[in-house]
């Protein structure tokens, strides 16, 4: 009996557009040319949802575009998704539900959803934020089950000490506490690198803690440097300084990829998505080659353990 590999698909995220689905189609065509077998649809920028409802005509066009390509699809929800946002929680939930509907339209089995954030406060207040998020995620996972989708909760980093974010290990604790078959984790390695640099935690240990609940991976390089400055006149200036969440081709930063993939465990059938945009198109072919080698490392290790 064949075993599902830990990492079953490798590909790229589409580059965020401005609601122009022609650009999305061209982005998918290029992802196919690069030899990917999965694409993550960045639907947060494509004007497919208005006030929590799916725009039917545009959704049909999205489905028609996706059907043209021999790709598996995952979907990235709103960047601003935040189930710790008490004031806008019902709007947040409605938009997330609409994203699940879009997942169904394109055959996506994963909806990436950002872990929440809130103002920093006393422990009793933070516990309340955690519970708010946990309750909303339970609701979303129940709804995702009806669509045949798994919500993949992604670790994020705080921009300063006034912002509350869960560490990657705490994101994993949330997923375990909910214990729902339609809720898994998304490990974003660059996000984890930045947050552990900011807090002084151990990067490898935090990524390892998230691995057993991870059913999705976001891979792109950086130097793990928090945003000690945020104003740059050109994007290349941030790269030159190595500051922030740079979404660089693999090898441009200093994330220890081989060490990570020799250490972490992930759930079977996990997709590895490189969030490396068209700005770095000339270097994406080299990145997918390295990403496949990383996938081979973890798959071979897990196969040997299972043998």
Legacy VTK file of the C-alpha trace (Angstrom):
# vtk DataFile Version 3.0
C-alpha trace
ASCII
DATASET POLYDATA
POINTS 307 float
0.000 0.000 0.000
1.497 3.318 -1.090
2.043 5.985 1.534
1.068 9.630 1.001
4.301 11.649 1.083
4.682 14.312 3.714
5.097 16.961 1.019
2.973 15.967 -1.943
2.954 19.171 -4.039
5.403 22.023 -4.670
4.542 25.338 -6.279
4.150 29.093 -6.063
1.647 31.656 -4.866
0.171 33.988 -7.431
1.367 37.574 -7.269
-1.180 39.957 -5.800
-3.012 41.932 -8.458
-5.436 44.831 -8.353
-8.618 42.974 -9.194
-7.459 42.187 -12.735
-8.211 38.511 -13.332
-6.258 38.658 -16.611
-3.167 39.176 -14.482
-4.102 36.180 -12.349
-4.440 34.035 -15.467
-0.997 35.113 -16.701
0.461 34.432 -13.253
-0.931 30.880 -13.306
0.396 30.266 -16.811
3.874 31.252 -15.646
3.614 29.004 -12.584
2.870 26.075 -14.907
5.895 27.002 -17.064
8.087 26.881 -13.972
7.140 23.227 -13.439
4.930 23.652 -10.384
2.066 21.282 -9.658
0.226 23.539 -7.188
-0.619 27.238 -7.096
-1.823 29.278 -4.162
-4.424 31.784 -5.259
-3.973 35.119 -3.520
-7.665 35.972 -3.647
-7.409 38.794 -1.124
-6.634 41.234 -3.971
-8.971 40.067 -6.724
-12.296 41.797 -5.839
-14.219 38.547 -5.543
-16.033 39.335 -2.271
-18.046 42.417 -1.370
-19.396 42.918 2.130
-19.036 39.241 2.951
-20.776 37.905 -0.175
-19.234 36.303 -3.243
-19.544 38.300 -6.476
-21.076 35.608 -8.647
-19.961 36.696 -12.122
-16.370 37.221 -11.055
-16.348 33.913 -9.158
-17.486 32.097 -12.302
-14.701 33.741 -14.271
-12.177 32.734 -11.592
-13.325 29.114 -11.826
-13.090 29.184 -15.619
-9.520 30.522 -15.444
-8.417 27.929 -12.912
-9.907 25.099 -14.982
-7.507 25.943 -17.833
-4.404 24.795 -15.946
-3.187 21.366 -14.758
-2.698 22.570 -11.213
-3.864 21.750 -7.729
-5.053 24.895 -5.941
-4.867 26.322 -2.459
-6.330 29.687 -1.447
-4.887 32.475 0.678
-7.574 34.379 2.541
-7.544 38.028 3.518
-4.234 39.397 4.808
-6.262 41.386 7.362
-8.120 38.294 8.611
-8.156 38.570 12.395
-10.350 36.545 14.715
-9.145 38.641 17.669
-10.837 41.706 16.142
-13.882 42.051 18.417
-15.220 45.173 16.732
-15.266 43.652 13.248
-15.544 39.955 14.109
-18.838 39.371 12.280
-17.429 41.039 9.152
-14.276 38.947 9.496
-16.297 35.728 9.787
-18.490 36.595 6.812
-15.464 37.253 4.596
-13.795 34.008 5.715
-16.986 32.082 4.951
-17.056 33.628 1.487
-13.453 32.533 0.985
-14.498 28.955 1.757
-17.135 29.223 -0.944
-14.459 30.378 -3.400
-12.325 27.403 -2.375
-15.186 25.145 -3.441
-15.456 26.920 -6.800
-11.810 26.184 -7.702
-11.386 22.817 -5.987
-9.046 24.104 -3.291
-8.680 21.883 -0.230
-6.821 24.530 1.835
-7.769 28.012 3.005
-4.826 29.831 4.576
-6.030 32.030 7.437
-3.796 34.391 9.411
-3.525 33.985 13.168
-4.976 36.950 15.007
-3.495 40.009 16.664
-4.648 42.518 19.254
-3.239 45.295 21.446
-0.871 43.980 24.093
-2.388 43.873 27.563
-2.533 41.960 30.870
-2.566 38.169 30.735
-6.296 37.960 31.531
-7.040 40.172 28.502
-4.815 38.108 26.219
-6.547 34.920 27.354
-9.810 36.514 26.233
-8.381 37.276 22.785
-7.160 33.677 22.512
-10.601 32.344 23.408
-12.302 34.660 20.917
-10.051 33.362 18.172
-10.517 29.756 19.264
-14.309 30.034 19.189
-14.297 31.647 15.733
-11.848 29.095 14.349
-14.020 26.249 15.628
-16.970 27.781 13.792
-14.889 28.238 10.615
-13.517 24.687 10.753
-17.061 23.317 11.082
-18.092 25.305 8.015
-14.924 24.270 6.143
-15.851 20.625 6.678
-19.046 21.174 4.679
-16.918 22.443 1.775
-14.289 19.704 1.981
-11.664 22.306 2.920
-9.109 22.502 5.720
-8.421 25.873 7.326
-4.654 26.303 7.674
-3.833 28.757 10.476
-0.659 30.701 9.670
1.878 32.006 12.185
2.581 35.744 11.879
4.993 38.148 13.584
4.306 41.228 15.696
5.558 44.547 14.384
6.383 45.890 17.859
6.021 45.138 21.563
2.604 46.847 21.682
1.083 44.127 19.500
0.016 40.712 20.765
0.672 37.731 18.523
0.864 34.063 19.376
4.271 32.460 18.959
4.377 29.553 16.459
4.283 27.041 19.328
1.198 28.834 20.704
-0.469 28.704 17.284
0.146 24.948 17.422
-1.369 24.837 20.933
-4.505 26.579 19.609
-4.861 24.026 16.814
-4.438 21.144 19.267
-6.943 22.664 21.691
-9.593 22.935 18.973
-8.730 19.419 17.750
-10.768 19.615 14.551
-10.103 17.511 11.423
-10.604 20.600 9.256
-8.065 22.784 11.064
-4.297 22.496 10.510
-1.327 24.853 10.627
0.529 26.817 7.982
4.202 27.193 8.865
5.592 30.419 7.444
9.304 30.069 8.112
10.207 33.706 7.491
7.439 34.879 9.818
8.722 32.490 12.473
12.297 33.677 11.965
11.323 37.333 12.425
9.200 36.654 15.511
11.821 34.506 17.235
14.485 37.121 16.521
12.196 39.776 18.012
11.391 37.764 21.135
14.668 35.908 21.629
13.030 32.472 21.232
14.739 29.573 19.455
13.794 29.568 15.765
14.335 25.865 15.084
12.495 24.824 18.255
9.478 27.010 17.419
9.263 25.630 13.867
9.644 22.093 15.169
6.801 22.686 17.658
4.450 23.635 14.827
5.410 20.747 12.550
3.127 17.962 13.835
-0.017 20.052 13.198
1.225 21.610 9.934
-0.630 20.719 6.758
0.707 23.612 4.675
4.052 25.402 4.229
4.996 28.913 3.123
8.588 29.087 1.960
10.517 32.263 1.087
13.795 33.656 2.342
14.733 36.510 4.661
17.232 37.410 7.372
14.690 37.272 10.211
15.209 40.936 11.038
12.230 42.722 12.639
11.005 46.013 11.246
13.405 48.374 12.990
12.601 50.719 10.107
9.675 50.649 7.690
10.213 53.511 5.229
12.115 52.541 2.098
12.173 54.505 -1.130
12.625 51.328 -3.184
11.849 47.682 -2.320
15.463 46.826 -3.084
16.566 49.013 -0.185
14.839 46.722 2.312
16.603 43.781 0.649
19.953 45.586 0.815
19.482 46.114 4.555
17.941 42.680 5.073
15.062 44.136 7.090
11.601 42.622 7.280
9.529 39.948 5.591
11.243 40.140 2.221
9.801 37.131 0.336
13.159 36.466 -1.306
14.224 33.595 -3.558
15.693 30.676 -1.625
19.331 31.304 -0.806
19.134 35.089 -0.887
18.539 35.205 2.871
20.061 33.069 5.610
17.227 30.746 6.666
18.829 27.308 7.323
16.527 25.377 5.005
18.291 22.023 5.039
18.514 22.016 8.838
14.810 22.820 9.097
13.725 20.097 6.687
15.950 17.593 8.450
14.239 18.517 11.742
10.535 19.258 11.278
7.671 16.832 10.771
4.519 17.720 8.833
1.216 16.034 8.088
0.943 13.776 5.017
-0.203 15.519 1.843
1.244 18.918 2.752
1.771 21.450 -0.048
4.958 23.538 -0.134
4.105 26.996 -1.485
6.813 29.493 -2.347
5.602 33.038 -1.801
8.165 34.452 -4.213
6.573 36.939 -6.577
7.055 37.929 -10.178
9.541 40.609 -9.208
12.010 37.731 -8.726
10.835 35.710 -11.716
14.332 35.186 -13.129
15.284 33.366 -9.919
12.146 31.313 -9.344
13.290 28.329 -11.433
16.315 27.895 -9.169
14.073 28.204 -6.105
11.679 25.466 -7.218
14.604 23.143 -7.869
15.872 23.703 -4.339
12.357 23.398 -2.902
11.888 19.986 -4.519
15.161 18.850 -2.968
13.919 20.036 0.429
10.686 18.114 -0.087
12.701 15.027 -1.033
14.669 15.318 2.221
11.651 15.266 4.483
9.830 12.648 2.375
12.816 10.299 2.385
13.280 10.711 6.135
9.630 9.982 6.855
9.559 7.025 4.445
12.585 5.529 6.192
10.912 5.907 9.588
7.728 4.251 8.297
9.613 1.342 6.681
LINES 1 308
307 0 1 2 3 4 5 6 7 8 9 10 11 12 13 14 15 16 17 18 19 20 21 22 23 24 25 26 27 28 29 30 31 32 33 34 35 36 37 38 39 40 41 42 43 44 45 46 47 48 49 50 51 52 53 54 55 56 57 58 59 60 61 62 63 64 65 66 67 68 69 70 71 72 73 74 75 76 77 78 79 80 81 82 83 84 85 86 87 88 89 90 91 92 93 94 95 96 97 98 99 100 101 102 103 104 105 106 107 108 109 110 111 112 113 114 115 116 117 118 119 120 121 122 123 124 125 126 127 128 129 130 131 132 133 134 135 136 137 138 139 140 141 142 143 144 145 146 147 148 149 150 151 152 153 154 155 156 157 158 159 160 161 162 163 164 165 166 167 168 169 170 171 172 173 174 175 176 177 178 179 180 181 182 183 184 185 186 187 188 189 190 191 192 193 194 195 196 197 198 199 200 201 202 203 204 205 206 207 208 209 210 211 212 213 214 215 216 217 218 219 220 221 222 223 224 225 226 227 228 229 230 231 232 233 234 235 236 237 238 239 240 241 242 243 244 245 246 247 248 249 250 251 252 253 254 255 256 257 258 259 260 261 262 263 264 265 266 267 268 269 270 271 272 273 274 275 276 277 278 279 280 281 282 283 284 285 286 287 288 289 290 291 292 293 294 295 296 297 298 299 300 301 302 303 304 305 306
